[in-house]
Each structure stands twice: as structure tokens, then as C-alpha cells.
Amino acid sequence: MTPFTLARPESLEAARRAFAGDAAFLAGGHTLIPAMKSGLRSVETLVDLARVPGLDSIRREGDRLVVGAMARHAAVAASPLVNATIPGLARLAAGIGDPQVRRRGTIGGSIANNDPAADYPAAVLALDAIIETSEGTHAADDFFQGMFATALGDGEIITAVHFRVPHAFAYAKFRHPASRYALAGVAVARFPEGVRVAVTGVAYSVFRWTEAEEALSASLDAELPTLARDDLTSDIHASGEYRAHLARVMLARALAGVRG
Amino acid sequence: MDDLAQSVLVQWRVNGVLHELDVLPGQSLMDVLRDALRLTGTHMGCMTGHCGACTVMIDGRIAKSCIAQAATLPRAEIRTIEGLMGPDGRLSPVQQAFWDEAGFQCGYCAPGMLFSAIELLSETPDPTDAEIDSALAGSLCRCTGYQSLRRAVRAAARALRETP
């Protein structure tokens, strides 16, 4: 790893100030640290967010479930409030990575990284979330902007994710057995005005599956559409055609979880 | 900011022994345990947080020490695989169960498998096979085929339930 300076600020303001030059924020580190070790990423300043107070709180605010950016996956999975409010979100968190990763990894880190096969982005998009940051807010629909790309500006820190509490929510993924990322993951949220469906793992970035949303908003018993896109991921793990097939199967499984 | 990385003084209790150490940004917990404290039972595997061979306990929770940055842990209680055996040198019940059921072959994955099993059994005294698989998911074994690992965790669970 190339040498860097470590900053451990104790306030959000100090964290913003510490971010200067070629800098990165450190949350759980399970993506960033391996990238730094392999030379894919080098930083002059690493800003550890662990000491910034209040970033790991989980609370209810009106029709929103607010999950702090530094809430660890294991904490979300075990949270009585999450389990009572959006149980499918707790189950999603319980299925990320492995036990060691869930003790370190955070929701803020996951969505800031926006890995095309990560689990949380699908939930954030399906649950019509608002991403709160040090600079303001982003709607989930505008936040994810492509492979590892988001609407975050330089030095902008995610502080919380405000999930809209749905009638029902479920996430189903077909997991790569080694990496434990999604080969295909589908999140389905049922709201008063209709159904939102988000898909991860099958293309360059998480996306809303509008054909599925239209069909299921008309009727939960609608015939499920076939996923047709020209940017399906094909790699050594699965062809694009197979991922599209899996997406339809995962849609059916998630749908079973929101029928209520 | 200085051009040179600054060292950080950390205070760790490692397997019950207090250490004060100067560590550098970029050094992982694993680096310091192996190089400064010579606790080489914490194995260096993939270095990317996938294989689990570097697993230790930090403040009572299992973690991959190749990812944990030493300088982010000013004070910590750390337990390594060297700290599992009793003061009389005897294997702990979980280690003994792994020994009896051939849960080790080459032994490289042992830190991750043992700590994962210990954490699982502290919360789930009588785990199902699915719970065992899920608990061990953070460690890769290339010898046993996992069947003997499952048997070892089941045997460890029985042993712990029978010893008060």
C-alpha cells in the first residue's frame, strides 16, 4: 500500500475538512482496503468515519425508517425496529457477505461504492429512499449513476438513508457461492400507489425494472415479464441470458414475500 | 498534512497481555500481530478479506485482521488463535472437537473456522446445519470438503452443552 495519512475526525464538519486532495472515506473497509492493497486505489488521506458520532443510529421518522450511514449490516439485521418496520430489509442485511463482513460493513459504504452486484442498492431503489448527506439529500432514483458511480460529490458524506415504509417488501437473490454477491437480486416493494421493483447483479448498475412494475402494479397475479436489456452482464460466472432468467426467478420469489 | 505517514500509539490487550505499540497507517492488525508480536497463528491468506485465515476477535467480535487497520484501533481487546488453549496448554473444547473430527487438515483456515464456530456456539448452542454453514461462510477451506467441519462444530456444540 502506498503511504497515506490517517485522519480520525470526531465530527462531520471535521471529516469534511479532513477530506483534501486525493482522499477517501473509510467505513467498513472491506472494499476500499483490498483496492488500496492491490494498487487499484491509492490515497493521500484516509478519513476514518468511525468516530463521527450519531452516524449509526436507526430510528423511525413518520413514514420513514432512517438507517444511519455507519450502521453495520449485523446491526440492521438484528435491529428490533427494522425487523418490526421493514422485516425484508433486516433479512437482506443478514444475507450480505459473511459474518465477519456483516460486523464491519455499513450501508453508507455499500451504496457509496455502488458495486453492480451489491444488495443494498436494490433495497434503496425499490424502497424509494432518500439519501441524506453532509451537503443535502438525493432521491434514490437519481443517486445510482452507473458502475461504481453515484451522485455524490467530492468529499460529500452520506449520513443516513431514509427508507419509505411500504406495505410489504422482500428481496431475493441468487448468490455467487464464493463472493456471496448477487448474480441476480430482485427487490420488490408494495406501496399504496403501486409496486416498485429494483434489480441488482445483472447489469452495469442497479436499475428499476419498469415492465415488472407496470405489470405488478396492475395485479400481483400478472404474468411476469422477461427481462430484456442490451447491457446484461456476461462474465465467467454467468451469461447475460442466464442472469436475465435468474432475475425472473428472483422476481417470483420476492413477489411471494410481499403478497401478505 | 505531513508528507510522511505518522505513527499512532495503540494499547491492545492481546490474549490477556497488555501491549503498547507504535503502528503506521497502512499496517493491518494482522501485520502487527504477525510481525511485531510474532503471533503467526493468525494466518496471511488472500489479504483481501475473503478467505478468513486471518480471523481474530476484536472486542469480542470476530473480524478479518487483514482488513482492520491497526491505527484505527487505539485501544482494543484482541484474541488470537494462540489465546484459545487453556493455561495448562490443553486444547479448548472447540479445538478438541475439531481435532477429534478432523476439522483441520492443513490447518491454514483454522483461525477463521475456530473463531466462527466459537462465536456461533456462544449465541446458538444447538445450531442446525444451515446455521453452521452460514456461520462458517467467512472462511474458505480447501482440504476438508466441509463435511468434517460441520461434524466438528456439531461435536463442539455437544461438548459445550455438556460442560457447564
Interface residues (C-beta under 8 A of the other chain):
Chain A: M1 T2 P3 F4 T5 L6 R8 A20 G21 L26 G29 H30 I33 P34 K37 S38 E44 T45 L46 D48 A50 G97 D98 P99 Q100 V101 R103 R104 A178 S179 R180
Chain B: M1 D2 L4 A5 Q6 V8 L24 P25 G26 S28 M47 T48 G49 H50 G52 T55 R61 I62 A63 K64 I67 A68 Q69 A71 T72 G112 S116 E119 S134 A135 A137 G138 S139 L140
